[in-house]
Amino acid sequence: MSPHHLLILLLLIFLLVGIQIQHTNQQEIKFIRKSSLIHQEISSDQWKQSSIDDDQAYLMEEIDWTLSDHYFTHCWNTTRLMRDDLYYDRMFTMGEEIPSSFGCTSIRLPTVYEYYPYNRKSIYNSELRNIGLEDEALCSRVADWERNLNVSCQTLLCEMDGKSEGYSDLNAMIRQRTDSKTRIEDWVNYCQYCKVDNLRKYREEKKCNPKDETANFLIRKFPNSAFFCGFHQFGIPFIINTSRIVDLSVPLEHTDFSFICYCRESQAFHFKCPDVTTEFELKTEYFAFLLTIFNSVSIISTLVLPKGFSMIKDRKIN
């Protein structure tokens, strides 16, 4: 084999390697990244043998779990699926629900959200960020009003013993009685995540008959599925008033309220949690892309162009 043919063969091999790296990167590199989150290698057979009883042990254990250093801290009754990234990736077909008893001692939420400019065309993949105002401490703020008004989640949002208090607009009543410091969505989020005896439990036991249509929508539609926020990473869904979203150019399913998610791995707010690409993945993809371009240019410059010039030269001679 001549040196020229050997060079061409090597270039073709490099090109194929570059293409293969690009093709397998998303699958293999992502799995390696997620596998590094645990201290020992767990085979697929071991995962399949993880029983429901084993996962229930996680539910019953009081764990001081922090979803983020700022927004959701000191949470209890979390499942293995909610805490373990690799376990979440393997169990997405199980249809697991967020435990009724799940909650957090401290929850802080932005007061106003806006889209990152480059994501405005894709609403459900858009990242929402705080525009600089101070975050609100949900649990402590609503708890203060709960004590001041001498009410509970059940007495405020639900009709007791079939008795109707005749509220035509519960949200307006709440804003009036709390000097516009809280809204109905604040109470629903508070009663879902800041209380041990929460709305999920009332709803499952059919002990809550919401007082008006807005309360009915927020309570009945509040997500239970652990995969409501997507299949790429775990997210905690909660309700916000759409008036808190700046530049809402795309209509949502409900004009006044929307469910958004705080995503565990990306540590950001989204309508749906996206697939997170790490810096390692980006560098690998970038290297594979550059390698493919280099190989393509090399083949063109060493094989295609010389033959093209040779053909042009032969035509001129003839």
C-alpha positions, 0 to 999 in steps of 0.5 A, spaced: 500 500 500 502 506 497 503 512 503 498 516 499 493 510 500 495 509 507 494 516 509 487 516 506 485 510 510 487 513 516 483 519 515 477 515 513 478 511 520 479 518 524 472 520 520 468 514 522 471 515 529 469 522 530 462 520 527 461 514 532 463 519 538 458 524 536 453 518 535 454 515 542 456 521 546 449 522 549 447 515 551 454 513 554 457 519 557 450 521 560 450 514 563 457 515 566 455 522 569 449 519 572 453 513 575 458 517 578 453 520 583 453 513 587 459 510 590 458 503 588 456 500 581 449 497 581 447 492 576 441 492 572 439 486 576 440 489 582 435 495 580 430 490 578 430 487 585 429 493 589 422 492 592 416 496 593 417 495 601 425 497 600 422 504 597 417 504 603 423 504 608 425 511 605 418 514 605 418 512 613 424 515 614 425 522 617 430 525 612 433 532 613 433 533 605 435 539 602 433 540 594 437 546 594 441 551 598 436 556 598 429 555 595 427 548 598 430 546 605 430 541 610 425 536 607 421 530 610 418 524 607 422 523 600 423 517 596 429 514 593 426 516 586 426 524 588 433 524 591 437 519 587 438 521 580 440 514 577 434 511 580 430 516 577 433 515 570 431 507 571 424 508 574 421 513 569 416 507 567 413 506 574 408 512 575 410 513 582 407 519 585 410 524 590 408 522 597 402 525 600 406 526 607 412 530 603 414 537 605 419 542 607 420 546 613 423 552 609 421 554 602 423 560 598 420 562 591 421 568 587 416 574 587 416 575 579 419 571 574 421 572 567 424 568 561 431 567 559 431 571 552 434 565 548 428 561 550 422 565 549 420 561 543 419 554 547 415 556 553 415 549 556 423 548 555 424 556 558 428 557 564 424 562 569 429 566 573 428 571 579 428 578 576 432 581 582 427 582 587 427 579 594 425 572 594 419 570 599 419 565 604 413 561 603 412 557 609 413 562 615 409 568 611 403 564 610 404 560 617 404 567 620 397 569 617 394 562 619 396 564 626 393 571 626 387 569 622 386 563 627 384 558 621 387 552 618 388 549 611 382 545 611 377 551 614 380 556 609 380 552 603 374 547 604 367 547 606 366 543 613 361 538 614 357 540 607 356 547 610 357 553 605 360 559 607 357 563 601 364 565 598 363 567 591 371 569 590 375 566 595 382 569 592 379 576 593 377 574 601 384 571 602 387 578 599 382 582 603 383 579 610 391 578 609 392 586 607 394 583 600 400 579 603 398 573 600 393 570 595 390 563 594 396 560 590 400 561 596 395 558 601 395 552 596 402 551 595 403 552 603 398 547 605 401 542 600 408 543 602 409 546 608 404 542 613 405 535 615 397 534 615 397 537 608 392 538 602 394 532 598 392 527 604 385 531 605 384 530 597 386 523 598 381 521 604 376 526 600 375 530 606 376 537 602 370 540 598 373 546 595 369 553 597 369 556 590 371 554 583 378 557 583 380 553 589 377 547 586 381 548 580 388 549 584 386 543 589 384 538 584 389 539 579 395 540 583 400 534 580 401 528 584 406 524 579 413 524 580 414 525 573 409 531 572 415 536 571 419 531 566 423 524 565 430 528 565 430 530 572 426 530 578 422 537 579 417 539 585 411 542 582 407 548 585 402 553 582 403 561 581 399 566 578 401 568 571 401 575 573 408 574 576 411 572 569 414 577 565 413 578 558 408 572 557 407 572 550 405 564 549 398 563 552 397 557 557 392 552 559 389 556 564 389 564 564 390 566 571 394 560 574 400 556 571 404 550 574 411 550 574 417 546 577 423 547 581 428 542 578 433 538 582 439 537 578 439 544 574 437 548 580 432 552 576 425 554 575 422 551 568 415 549 566 418 542 565 425 540 567 430 539 561 435 534 560 441 537 563 448 537 559 454 538 563 460 541 562 464 534 561 458 533 556 459 539 552 467 539 552 466 532 549 461 534 544 465 540 542 471 535 541 467 530 537 465 536 532 472 539 531 475 532 530 469 531 524 470 537 521 478 536 521 477 530 518 472 532 513 477 538 511 483 533 511 479 528 506 477 534 501 484 537 501 488 531 500 483 527 496 478 531 493 481 537 491 487 534 488 483 530 483 479 536 481 485 540 480 488 534 476 481 533 472 481 541 470 488 541 468 487 535 463 481 538 460 485 544 459 491 540 455 486 536 451 
